[in-house]
Amino acid sequence: MINNNSPLETLAAFAIVFVAGVVSTAGLGAYISGLRRKATAQGGTSGDPVSGR
């Protein structure tokens, strides 16, 4: 089957996926930052889990 998408539709699809990636990366970063703060507040170590630095 021949696919006749316009260039604007293709650009819009890439833009949507790019924005979704940015939002998910920012959300994951905020989640990890919150976990680190919570672990530090409970007496855990932040940083390298092997050396504890």
Rosetta blueprint (number, residue, H / E / L):
1 M L
2 I L
3 N L
4 N L
5 N L
6 S L
7 P H
8 L H
9 E H
10 T H
11 L H
12 A H
13 A H
14 F H
15 A H
16 I H
17 V H
18 F H
19 V H
20 A H
21 G H
22 V H
23 V H
24 S H
25 T H
26 A H
27 G H
28 L H
29 G H
30 A H
31 Y H
32 I H
33 S H
34 G H
35 L H
36 R H
37 R H
38 K H
39 A H
40 T H
41 A H
42 Q L
43 G L
44 G L
45 T L
46 S L
47 G L
48 D L
49 P L
50 V L
51 S L
52 G L
53 R L
